[in-house]
Amino acid sequence: MLEAFVLATILCGFLGIILKKNLIMKILSMDVMSTGVIAYFVVIASRRGVFTPILGNMLRTDYADPVPQAVILTAIVIGFSIQALMLVGVIKLARNNPTLEIKEIEKGDLS
């Protein structure tokens, strides 16, 4: 059930990227899709009976692999920096254009 909600989040973000015409909405849709992909990896990686790799008094044999966790943290940081860079680009673009609609920007570039 949780996987269905995560996949619906990814689909909503993807449809937002395709259907929305405003650049800010496209960036937000991309963030929603990125969050859905990260949540999907978390759902896949979570398993019962797997312990965190912390030393203690109890003898445990099944440890969770910390490498996927590091990859997901890296994906979050990279996604945040890309989103910030795109928003800076939109701010620069907004200085020359009165609107952030894609069709209006393309019409202004042709003339």
Summary of the structure (lengths in Angstrom):
residues: 111
radius of gyration: 20.0
end to end distance: 51.1
largest distance: 73.1
contacts: 262
relative contact order: 0.13
helix: 73%
strand: 4%
